[in-house]
């Protein structure tokens, strides 16, 4: 964030200032004392195993000039005392984003049941071709990660990417009040967190909160291959763009699709990206990231880039150069003896299991086997046992271990 | 398939129903040991689970489990 004084900080978050009002705070905002930098604001969050207040001294020793706390602690740094540090973080981020939007910041929200983090990485690569872009590290996609990422916006930032996760109704709407989206990307409605939601319809309802938050001059970017996503066109006042891996979508002011899709031995896909409507494109893309599901993710990112006025060649170039950025997501490791180990241990749900198993089945070598080391998919509720059996059966059908 | 966790038996049941070899193991360590014993140079291995199971260390150790230069060399 742009630097401000401790007194301004206290006003923004509605807290009580203890210490020097003129202390300069920023640019960094951190919740991990090990990441504190000179001038940083350290937030003492309650944790499952630890209390952030115990790390104030370490943060200040590393240079933090101010701390956000729920009770005064013994420190030479400026302190802003609030009732709830998570809510205060949300208020701070809301103010940072509102100020930046006045000078032209464009906010892009992404939601979906799977593929959010991969798409976020591809989208950040595309938008960086157009200007300074702030995007989440890893999958910072909840009521802490979204505002913490937003606090990285400063006077130079042109684009902010917000990955919006949902574990219940109203979660995405809440995140949209902190980061009001100009463009909202809806990837898919699948089975992640089915346990909390109860039904796929309820998941669609929650994910659709993103397009409901768009203004009439905003853009909803919808996956035309997912009927539950395409139906969200009726829930937004914004303009609608669509993308598809199956050919030109039937609707949308901007339509983006892939043709001539092929893959190399590591399941890195190549295709020709086409666009019609408000923008036209015919450009070849060769992805560095593995898996057929990345084609749709890349088209989603491309659609946003075209909406923001980037030319097709720049979009295709950025997609083709984007590395597999997030660790433990389809990270391909080659052993000294030639065996390939794909580390996709970051997370799993039935949809991402299916995508990963399918992608790796395509990487099988003539005299080699496919070996799956799989663990639980958590938070599936009453369907958990059946979903695990279905994944096991799918693995067998795809030829996993012989 | 090597399955670990609360639903390992369901993964195994599904895999066996589909005709694949599958075994449930009691721990992450056991999953690593089983995979290390199973994987040969031409194989492709997927390591995947929800975040709570923290299987990334299995993948990382499995990938470094054989020293570079041992075996037949890279072909992929």
Contacts between the chains, C-beta under 8 A, distances in Angstrom:
chain1	res1	chain2	res2	distance
A	265	B	76	6.1
A	266	B	76	7.0
A	327	B	56	7.8
A	328	B	56	4.6
A	328	B	59	7.6
A	331	B	59	7.7
A	333	B	59	6.8
A	333	B	60	7.4
A	333	B	63	3.6
A	334	B	63	7.5
A	334	B	74	5.9
A	334	B	76	6.6
A	335	B	39	7.8
A	335	B	41	7.8
A	335	B	62	7.6
A	335	B	63	5.4
A	335	B	64	7.6
A	335	B	65	6.9
A	335	B	66	5.2
A	336	B	66	4.8
A	336	B	67	5.2
A	336	B	68	3.6
A	336	B	69	6.0
A	336	B	70	5.4
A	336	B	71	6.6
A	337	B	40	7.8
A	337	B	41	4.3
A	337	B	66	4.5
A	337	B	70	5.6
A	337	B	71	2.9
A	337	B	72	6.5
A	337	B	73	7.7
A	338	B	41	4.1
A	338	B	42	6.7
A	338	B	71	6.2
A	338	B	72	5.7
A	338	B	73	5.9
A	338	B	74	5.0
A	338	B	75	5.5
A	338	B	76	6.9
A	339	B	39	5.2
A	339	B	40	6.8
A	339	B	41	5.4
A	339	B	42	7.2
A	339	B	43	5.0
A	339	B	44	7.5
A	339	B	45	6.6
A	339	B	66	7.5
A	340	B	43	7.5
A	340	B	44	4.7
A	340	B	45	6.8
A	340	B	76	5.8
A	341	B	39	7.9
A	341	B	45	4.7
A	341	B	47	6.7
A	341	B	59	5.4
A	341	B	62	5.2
A	341	B	63	4.2
A	342	B	44	7.0
A	342	B	45	6.6
A	342	B	46	5.1
A	342	B	47	6.8
A	342	B	59	7.5
A	343	B	47	5.5
A	343	B	56	5.8
A	343	B	59	3.5
A	343	B	60	6.7
A	343	B	63	7.3
A	344	B	46	6.4
A	344	B	47	6.6
A	344	B	48	4.3
A	345	B	47	5.2
A	345	B	48	6.0
A	345	B	49	6.1
A	345	B	53	7.6
A	345	B	54	7.2
A	345	B	55	3.9
A	345	B	56	4.0
A	345	B	58	7.2
A	345	B	59	5.7
A	346	B	51	6.6
A	346	B	56	7.3
A	347	B	50	5.8
A	347	B	51	4.9
A	348	B	48	5.1
A	348	B	49	5.2
A	348	B	50	5.0
A	349	B	50	7.6
A	352	B	48	7.8
A	353	B	48	6.5
A	356	B	46	5.9
A	356	B	48	5.5
A	357	B	46	6.8
A	360	B	44	5.7
A	360	B	46	4.8
A	363	B	44	5.0
A	363	B	76	7.9
A	364	B	44	5.8
A	365	B	42	5.0
A	365	B	43	7.9
A	365	B	44	6.8
A	365	B	75	7.1
A	365	B	76	6.8
A	366	B	42	7.7
A	367	B	42	4.9
A	368	B	40	7.4
A	368	B	41	7.7
A	368	B	42	3.0
A	368	B	43	4.7
A	368	B	44	6.2
A	369	B	40	7.6
A	369	B	42	7.6
A	369	B	43	5.0
A	369	B	44	7.9
A	370	B	43	7.2
A	370	B	44	5.5
A	370	B	45	7.9
A	370	B	46	7.4
A	371	B	1	7.6
A	371	B	2	7.3
A	371	B	35	6.6
A	371	B	38	6.0
A	371	B	39	5.8
A	371	B	43	5.5
A	371	B	44	7.3
A	371	B	45	4.5
A	371	B	46	7.4
A	372	B	1	4.6
A	372	B	2	7.2
A	372	B	45	7.5
A	372	B	46	4.9
A	372	B	48	7.6
A	373	B	1	7.8
A	373	B	2	4.7
A	373	B	4	7.5
A	373	B	31	5.5
A	373	B	34	8.0
A	373	B	35	5.2
A	373	B	45	6.6
A	373	B	46	7.0
A	373	B	47	4.7
A	373	B	48	7.7
A	373	B	55	6.8
A	373	B	58	6.0
A	373	B	59	7.7
A	373	B	62	7.7
A	374	B	1	6.3
A	374	B	2	7.4
A	374	B	3	5.4
A	374	B	4	7.5
A	374	B	11	5.6
A	374	B	46	7.5
A	374	B	47	8.0
A	374	B	48	5.8
A	374	B	49	6.1
A	375	B	3	7.2
A	375	B	4	4.8
A	375	B	5	4.4
A	375	B	8	7.6
A	375	B	28	8.0
A	375	B	31	7.6
A	375	B	48	7.5
A	375	B	49	2.8
A	375	B	50	6.9
A	375	B	53	3.8
A	375	B	55	5.4
A	376	B	4	7.8
A	376	B	5	3.5
A	376	B	6	5.4
A	376	B	7	5.0
A	376	B	8	7.6
A	376	B	49	5.9
A	376	B	50	5.7
A	376	B	52	7.3
A	376	B	53	5.9
A	377	B	7	7.4
A	377	B	49	7.2
A	377	B	50	5.4
A	378	B	50	4.0
A	378	B	51	7.7
A	378	B	52	5.3
A	378	B	53	8.0
A	379	B	50	7.5
A	384	B	7	6.1
A	384	B	10	7.8
A	385	B	7	6.4
A	385	B	10	4.8
A	386	B	10	7.8
A	388	B	7	4.0
A	388	B	10	3.6
A	388	B	11	5.0
A	388	B	14	6.7
A	389	B	10	4.8
A	389	B	11	7.3
A	389	B	13	5.5
A	389	B	14	3.7
A	389	B	17	7.4
A	390	B	14	6.2
A	391	B	11	6.3
A	391	B	14	6.4
A	392	B	1	6.8
A	392	B	3	7.5
A	392	B	10	6.8
A	392	B	11	4.2
A	392	B	12	6.4
A	392	B	13	6.4
A	392	B	14	2.5
A	392	B	15	3.9
A	392	B	16	7.6
A	392	B	17	7.4
A	392	B	18	6.9
A	392	B	20	7.8
A	392	B	22	6.8
A	393	B	14	4.0
A	393	B	15	6.8
A	393	B	17	5.5
A	393	B	18	4.4
A	394	B	14	7.6
A	394	B	18	7.5
A	395	B	1	5.9
A	395	B	11	7.9
A	395	B	14	7.5
A	395	B	15	5.5
A	395	B	18	7.1
A	395	B	20	6.3
A	396	B	1	7.9
A	396	B	14	7.2
A	396	B	15	4.8
A	396	B	16	7.5
A	396	B	17	7.2
A	396	B	18	2.4
A	396	B	19	5.3
A	396	B	20	3.6
A	396	B	22	7.9
A	397	B	18	5.2
A	399	B	20	8.0
A	400	B	1	6.0
A	400	B	15	7.2
A	400	B	20	5.5
A	400	B	46	8.0
A	401	B	1	5.6
A	401	B	15	7.7
A	401	B	20	4.9
A	401	B	21	4.7
A	401	B	22	7.1
A	402	B	20	7.6
A	402	B	21	7.2
